[in-house]
Amino acid sequence: MARIAVRVQPRAKRDEIAGERGGALVVRVTAPPVEGKANDAVRKLIAKRLGIAPGRVSIVRGRSARDKLVEIDGMETDAARRALGNAA
């Protein structure tokens, strides 16, 4: 299982992976940080970039914070970081 630190910027102009800052992947989503909408958008964006089902991506820490720890089932951390880094 891969675990990746993510820094979320809700209410952005577009959904995107904007690179890396301070060891965390910067993910911008258009969804507001209300009722888990931004978390769902983050999961769906990461899953789309990796070509996997959104159900394989979960937030294990930081559900109500900008800094999150995302877990990706069935992938190694290095492979997931490379794939998401290329998407930036």
BAKOL-788497 format. One record per residue (C-alpha): z negated, y negated, x; residue number from 1. Coordinates in steps of 0.1 Angstrom, whole numbers. Layout:
N
ATOM      zz      yy      xx    nr
ATOM       Z       Y       X   NUM
...
// end
This chain:
88
ATOM      zz      yy      xx    nr
ATOM       0       0       0     1
ATOM       9     -35      12     2
ATOM     -15     -63      10     3
ATOM      -2     -99      15     4
ATOM     -20    -132      14     5
ATOM      -3    -157     -10     6
ATOM      -7    -194     -15     7
ATOM       5    -203     -50     8
ATOM      18    -237     -61     9
ATOM      20    -237     -99    10
ATOM      42    -262    -120    11
ATOM      69    -264     -93    12
ATOM     104    -274    -100    13
ATOM     117    -238     -95    14
ATOM     104    -203     -87    15
ATOM     108    -196     -50    16
ATOM      93    -182     -19    17
ATOM      90    -212       3    18
ATOM      80    -196      36    19
ATOM      47    -191      53    20
ATOM      18    -214      60    21
ATOM     -14    -205      78    22
ATOM      -6    -168      76    23
ATOM      -1    -168      38    24
ATOM      32    -166      20    25
ATOM      39    -198       0    26
ATOM      51    -190     -35    27
ATOM      61    -218     -59    28
ATOM      63    -210     -97    29
ATOM      72    -232    -126    30
ATOM      45    -216    -148    31
ATOM      13    -236    -154    32
ATOM     -20    -221    -141    33
ATOM     -32    -214    -177    34
ATOM     -41    -180    -192    35
ATOM     -27    -161    -163    36
ATOM       9    -174    -167    37
ATOM      12    -184    -130    38
ATOM      -2    -151    -119    39
ATOM      24    -132    -140    40
ATOM      52    -155    -126    41
ATOM      40    -147     -91    42
ATOM      40    -110     -97    43
ATOM      75    -111    -113    44
ATOM      90    -132     -85    45
ATOM      76    -110     -57    46
ATOM      88     -78     -76    47
ATOM     123     -93     -81    48
ATOM     126    -102     -44    49
ATOM     115     -67     -34    50
ATOM     137     -50     -60    51
ATOM     108     -32     -76    52
ATOM      91     -30    -110    53
ATOM      65     -58    -116    54
ATOM      40     -32    -125    55
ATOM      39     -22     -88    56
ATOM      26     -57     -78    57
ATOM     -10     -67     -86    58
ATOM     -33     -95     -77    59
ATOM     -65     -80     -63    60
ATOM     -83    -112     -53    61
ATOM     -81    -148     -64    62
ATOM     -69    -145    -100    63
ATOM     -82    -181    -107    64
ATOM     -75    -196     -73    65
ATOM     -44    -208     -54    66
ATOM     -51    -184     -26    67
ATOM     -45    -148     -37    68
ATOM     -43    -113     -22    69
ATOM     -14     -94     -36    70
ATOM     -11     -57     -34    71
ATOM      23     -39     -35    72
ATOM      22      -2     -44    73
ATOM      45      20     -24    74
ATOM      54      -3       4    75
ATOM      40      -9      39    76
ATOM      27     -44      47    77
ATOM      52     -51      75    78
ATOM      82     -40      54    79
ATOM      71     -62      25    80
ATOM      65     -92      47    81
ATOM      99     -89      63    82
ATOM     116     -86      29    83
ATOM      98    -115      14    84
ATOM     102    -136      46    85
ATOM     139    -131      44    86
ATOM     138    -143       8    87
ATOM     123    -176      18    88
// end
